[in-house]
Amino acid sequence: MGFKGEILVKNVFIGWLFFLPLLFLGTKIREDFFYSIWHTIFVLYFFGQVIYFQFSDGSLKPVLANTILLLVLFLFSFVKWDFNIIRLKGKQMLIITLVSIVLFIPIFIKYLPYVNIKSLLLQDIYVTRIFFRSFDDPYFGYLRAPLSRVVLPSLLIISIIKRKFWLTILVGFMIIFIFLVGALKSVFIGMIAVIIFYPGKNFIDKVYLLLYLFLGVTVFGLIVYVFSGNTFLLNSFVRRVLFIPPMLDNYYYDLFDKEPLFWSYNFIGNIFFDYPLDRPPNMYIGETILNKEGMSANVGLITEGFFSFNYLGVIIHSLIVGFVFVILKQIKIKPVFFGIIFVYIYYINTSFLTVLLLTHGLLFFVIYSYFFLNKNYE
């Protein structure tokens, strides 16, 4: 499936020199919220990096960079930052529901004639995605993430808790429709994630759910492959989540090791530095280096930090990630909303910083959580 199968004994030994100490370090995190965050990142980011390193001639730099992130998050788990939380009063759920419907109606009216139902079966995904890019508009672009990844998933969870099944159906329909408009699998996966991670009384339970999910999908995917030759589960889940990011990361670490970009590719860094390439870094790697037309070689915040300012950039981006989770910790967001957090942990490993904060709506999620998902969200 595009990867080598020859194990490199030296790399196995080096990999375990990183893996075992970090595994031990994770047991020393006492606070439930950071325990779940740290171990989710350990599984989603670090597992794939170490395994890929053991089976390839790739660089050790991505393993080092993710180790820095985990060390920074470990230190942040001990940070105590007290700030006041504004407690809103009134029928917040009703207000948010009505606002969501008002914002959704223009999207529904404009895009209904172009919806491809086959996308629900994950067919024609890339064809549909390219089609909708041709007439996408800023209104939908900036509303898609806040609605589909934050507001509607939170309403979905609260409607289940309060047993308002009419609202569950309505919210589910809106999320599915937004998925059909552009066929972004992350929207559909986000809805499934909030439901999967709904059970469990505390954050540590979510870690067990994640491990059971990985184990179950991997084993079931292998069984399906052995008996039918079908690689859908192994390809779309195990390969895509664990091993595609490390493979793409290696291109960035090798190419920009000696010539970092100093964030010149975004609107902030470009004020101070000239951008040397003829297209964005993700498109340059995809189209020029990998020679695949239209390919966006997505990478996460940690890799972006490295090709922006080497390991100092990694530390800066790790501090930003830690800062975000310290805020969510202080807000005392409830474990039932972990599915939303999980999706953003996934985005951190697949998005640039400005894209994550604005386009994917992480900044909106933090603000929304402060007002509506705090410990008194009821």
Helices and strands as residue ranges (DSSP letters): H 9-26, H 32-41, I 42-47, H 48-54, H 61-76, H 92-111, G 112-114, G 117-121, H 125-133, H 138-145, I 146-151, H 152-161, H 165-180, H 185-196, H 203-228, H 232-233, I 234-243, H 244-255, G 269-271, H 281-283, I 284-289, H 301-331, G 335-337, H 338-348, H 353-354, I 355-359, H 362-372
